[in-house]
Amino acid sequence: MRISVSADEDTGVARAVLEELARRGHRPIPHGALTDAERPDWAWASEAVARDVADGRADAGIVCCWTGTGASIAANKVPGVRAALCWDAPTAAGARQWNDANVLALSLRWTSRAVLTEILDAWFGAGASTDAGDRANIDHLDAIGPPTSS
């Protein structure tokens, strides 16, 4: 799989994400602080990943910032992206299963190398639910648009 990856700092597990993806046979596409060619700030780096996913240049994405919150917010601004901030393996599995998340958001501050491995195992091991109720929620997410003026 082609996995687009960004970090706003080259710290914590930022490089470990790239290494772990390559070890698993995936092709990481670096953005932000993981390359010298781009602006590293979380909003720009996360947008680059989200656009890779939305435009089909990547099969999935991983966005990282100090807390993971800003990176997930930025990625979720791109239509077609469902980014989930995951702190542990059960959250990652649930995000894939029930939310059909296509972008994983991680905290550079809180994610250890061991937890990263567990999260990636769960993320890549889970698939989107085919349950009608779960799919109805995903379809509804896709239908939510900008606010209507009153």
N, C-alpha and C positions, 0 to 999 in steps of 0.2 A: 504494500500500500504506500501511496504518497501521503506523507503526513507533514503538513505545514506547521512550523513551530516558531514561537516568538518568546522573547524575554526582554524586559526593559532594563535589566542589569545582568551582567555575566557573573552571577553569584549563586550560592545555594546549589540547587539541582539543575540549573539552566543547562549546563553542558551535559550533565548526566542524562537528561531527557534525550538529547541527540544520540548519545552513545547507546542508550538502552534501546531506542528505536532501531538503530542500525544493527545492533546485536540480534534483534528479533526479525531481521530481514526486511524491515521497512525502509523507505527512502525519505529521510527527513529533508524538508525545505526550510532553511533557517531565515529568520527575519529579526529585525530589531537589533539588540545588543549581540546577537549570535552571528552577525555579519558586519563587515565594515562599510557596506554599501548603503545602509539605511539609517534613518533616524531611530534611536532606541526607545524613545518615550512610549509608555504603555498604550496610549490611545492609538498612535500610528502603527506600532508593531502589531497590536491585536487586530486592528482593521486589516492589515496586510494578510494575516492568516485567514481571517473570516472571508475576505474576498477570494482568496485561493480556493476555499471550500465552496463558497457560493457559485463561483465561476467554473468549478470542475477541474481546476489545476491541482487540487489535492482531494484525497478521499476523506480526510478528517483533519482536525487541527488541534493543537495544544498551545494555549496562551498562558504566559506566566508573568506575574508581577509580585511585588512584595507581599500583598495579602491575597492576590488572585481576584479580588473584587473588581477593581478598575478594568483589568483585562477582560473579565467576563462581561461587564457592562458594555465595553467598547465592541467586543465581538458580536454581542446580541443586537447591536444597532444595524447590522447588515442583514437584509432580508434573506431568509432561507437558512440562517444560522441559528442553532439552538445550543448555546454554550452553557455548561454546567460547572460551577465551582465545586470541586470534590476534595474532601479532606481525608477520605479513607476509601477502602475497597468497596464496602457495601453501598456507599453513596455513588461511586462510579458505576457500579453494576446497575443500580436503580436508574441513574441518569440515562444510561443506554437503553435499558429495558422499557421504562415507563415514559420517558421523555424523548426517546429517539435522538438524544443529544449527539451532535456531530462535531462539537468542539469541547475539549476538556480544558478547564481553567485550574491552574495550580498556584499555590502560594509558595514563593521562593523562601519565605521566612519559616514556614511550618512544615514543609514537606521534606522528610529525610530520604535518603537513598533507599532504605528498606521499605518505607511507606510508598515511595514512587513505584517500586517494583510491584507491590501489591495492587496499587491503583491501576497500573497498566495491565496487569494480569486480568483484573476484573473488567476493565474497559474493553479490552480486546476479546475477552471471553463471553461477554454478554451481547445479545442482539436485541433489536427492537421487538417489542411485543406485537403479536398479531391479534390480541384480544380486541374485540370491537369497541369496547369502552375506552381502552387505551388509545386506539387509533383515532377515535372521535376527538379525544383531547388534543392529539397532535394536529389533526385536521383543523380544529378550532384555532390553535395557535397560528397556523398558516393563514387563517382568514382574518385574524385581528389586524386591523390597519390603524392608520393615524386617527386621532380623535376627530369626531365630526363637530363642526361648529354649530352652535345653538342659536 
